[in-house]
Amino acid sequence: MKRIDNFKAIIDKYNVIFFDAFGVLKNYQGLVPGIERTFEYLAQQKKEYYIVTNDASRSPVQLASSYHKMGLHAITPDRIISSGMLTKEYLYLKVPDGMVAYLGTEGSAHYIESLGLHPIPINEVNESNMDKIKALLFLDDEGFDWKDGLNKAINLMRKRTIPAIVANTDHAYPVTIHDLSVAVGGLAMMVENIVGKKFIRFGKPDSQMFMFAYDLIRDHRPISKKEIVMVGDTLQTDILGGNKFGLDTVLVLSGNTLPKDVDTRVTASGIVPTYICDSAVVQPEMF
């Protein structure tokens, strides 16, 4: 575990950078200040990069658009690899037709609609349509009434033998520098424990997420894992997932893991990043 003073040293060492989104590129206030310089330097050095995110709340086009609105135009839809994309692939292979219930925003239903399936918000599930539902998706913690929606999800899984897919494995996310909010992965874990069934999960730290990104690169050129580094702010998802897949990892202290907590968290978890850096921002004097 090596401390890095500036992120430029990471870019210079690797050919492909995998970035987490929340806590690395943006936070509850907007873009991480100065992150635009990182993408300017990546372009100058002709380095390849992807945003590898557990955010299944919107399509890659919508996610890219959200960065554009904040002033970061370097992130295009083809640079985004989301857990929603793995969920879509699973549905394509396992659910050829019918209705799919989901917990999430209307935008998250993109992953269902794009396959020609019929999305139904969890709050609209009732006795008249329950028998027609082929799968249940946990996509986002917003867009539905928690009490009604979670109760309906519990009873749907009790009454039907259908797959439940968790497209965002995050249990919580920061809403301020001091406070957290429950994420859809935490809600799914609660429902899973209540109904006593095993749900299917996509997203970091699952290795499938990294294999999906790795295969995407290998489709157009040879690549070694030694050429790739994963940059994230959370030990249990970004760093653990990257480590398990055999990638070097960078823990940045601009999101979930704060500078005052980092040593304690690494020691307690046993999850050790290759590098620790204050942020993924390249300082202006460095290039």
N, C-alpha and C positions, 0 to 999 in steps of 0.2 A: 504494500500500500504506500504509494508515493504522493506527496503533496506537490501540486503544480500551481505555480504563481499566476500563469496566464494561459488561456485556452488555446492560443496560437500554437503552443507546443504540441497539443493533441492533434490539431489539424495537420501540422507538418509531419506527424509520425504515421498517419493512417490515410488510406485511399478512400474509404467509405465511412461516413459518420451516421449512426442511427441516433436520432434525438427523441427523447420523450417530449411530450407537449407541455402539459401543465406542470409548473414548477421549474421548467427548464427554458422554454421559449416565452411563456406567458404565465401570468398569475391572476389573482382576483382583481388587480388594478389595471390589467392590460398586458402589453408586451413587457418583458424584462428589459429595463433600460439599457440601450446599447446593443441589443441582440442583432440589430440590422447590420452592424459592422462584421459580425461573425459570418453572415451570409455573403457579404461583399468579399470577404477574404476567401471564403470557399470558392466563389466564382473566379477570383483572381488565380487561385491555385489549381483550378479545374478539378476540384474534389467533388465526389458524388455524396449525396446525403438524402436521407429519408426520415420522415416523421413517423415513428412507430408508437402508436397510441392505443390505449384502451378506451378511447372515446368512441362509443357507438351511437351517440345521440344524433349525429347527422352524417350525410353522405360525404365522401371525399371532396366533391365539388363544393358543398356547403361549408365544410371545414376550411378548405383553401380560401373561400370567399371571406370567412371571418378574419383570417390573417390579413387579407388584402384591405379590409375595412380599417384595420389597425395600422396599416402602412407598410406591412411586410409582404412584398409582392413576389419574393423569391420562392415561396411555397406554393406549388401548383398541385392540382389533384393527383397527378401521377407520382408525386413525391410523398403521398400520404398512404400509409399502411395501417389500417385500423382493425381492431378486433371485430368490428361489424362485417368486414370483408370475409373473415374466416367463418363467421356465422352464416353469411350468405352462401358460401361454398357448401357448408353442411346442409343447409336447406335444399340447395340444388340437387345434392346427392341423395338425400333421405326423405324429403317431403315434396313429392312431385306436384301435388295439387291440394286445394282446399283452403280452409281458414287457419290463420296463425294468430293467436292472441299475443299481445305484447304489453309490457310495462315500459313506458317511455313517452317521448314527445312525438308529435305528428311527423316531424322530420326524420326521426329514427325509423319510421315505418318504410323508408326508402329501400332498406335491405330486403324487405318482404315484397313490396310492390314490384321491384325491378325483376323479380323472377316470375311475375304473373300470378303470384299467390294473393289471397285476400287477407289483408291485415285487419284485425279487430282490436281496438283498445281494450285493456283489461276491464275498465269500468263498464263496458258494454256487453260483457259476458253475462249470460243468464241461462236459465233452464231451457229456453227455446233454441239456443244455438250451441250449447256446451258439447253436445254429441258430435258436432261437425268440426270441432277444433282439432287440428292435427299436431300442433306443437305450441309451446309457451316460451316466449322470449323475454329475457330481462335485458333491456337496452339502455335505460336511463332512469335516474331517480326523480325526474321532473315530468310533467305532462299528465299526471293522473292524481286522483285523490288517494293518499296513502292508505287510510283506514279501509275504505271500500275496495280499493284495488288489491291490497295484500290479502284481505279476507277472501276475495274472489279467486286469487291465485292459489291460495291454500286449498280451497274447496274444489277447484278445477283439478289440481294434482291428486287430491284424495279420490275423486270420482272417475278420473280418466287415466289410462295407461298410455301416456304420450311423453315424448321427450321435452325436457325443460332445458333451455340453452341460456347460459349466462354470458352475454357478449361484452360485459365490462366487469372484470374481476376485482376492481378497486373496492375496498371496504369503506373508505372515507377519503375526503379531499379537503384541503384548507380553504376556508372562506375569508380568513384574515390571517395575519401573522401569528395569532394566538389560538384561533378557533378552527374546529373541524366540523364538517357536515357528513352525514351518512351517505355513502354512494350506493348505487344499485347492487354492487357485489355484496355489500353488507345486508341489504334487504333480501337478496336471493339466499344467502347463507341462513338467515332466520327462517324463511319459508322451507328450505331444504331440511332443516333440523326438525321443524314441526311435522312435516309430512313423512319424514323418514325415507326419502328417496334420494338417489344420487343424481345430481344435475350435471350437465355437460358444460364445461367452461372453456372459453377462448379468451386469449389475452395474456399479457405478461403476468406472472413469470413462466407461463406455459411455453415450452420449446417450439410448439407449432407456429407461434407468432413470429419467431425469429427464422424458422425454416421457410415460412411464406415469403418473408423479405429477402432471405438469402437466395431462394429459387428465382425470385423476380430479377435479381441482378444476374444470376447465372444464365438466364434466358438470352442475354445479349452479350455476355463476355465471361471469361474465366475469372474466378475470384477465390481467394483463400480466406478462411476465417481470421487469419492473422492480420489481414488488411483492414478489418472492420473493428470499430469500437462503438460500444453502446453508452450513451450519455443519459443519465437519469437522476432524479432527486429522491427516489425511494428505494431503500435497500431490498424490501420484500418483493418488489415487482421488477423494476428496471435492472437492478444490480444482480439479484438472484437469477433472473431470467437470462441475462447476458452471460453470467458465469456458467450456468448450466449448459448453455449452448456452445460454450467454448470461446466466447469473445472476451477481449479486454473490456473493462468497464470504467467509467468515470462517474463518481458520485459528486454532484454539484450541490452546493449549500444555499440554493436560491429558492427552495420550495419546501417539501415535506421534512427534510432533514436540516436542522439549524446548526450553525457552527458550534454553539455551546453544548449540543447533544451528540455530535457525531461520534466521538470516541466511545462514549457509553453505549450508543446504539450498535456500533460495529462489534464491540466486545460482547454485548448481550446476545446479539443475533447470530454471531459467527459468520455473517455475510460480509466478505471482505472485497471491496472494489480494488481494481488495479491502481487507480488514481483517485485523489480527492482534489477538487478545484472549487473555488468560491462560486464561480458561475461559468456559463458557456459563452460569455461575452469576450471577444477579442478587443484588447485595449487599443485605442487609436494610435499610440506611439509605437505599436508593435509592427505596423506594416505601412 
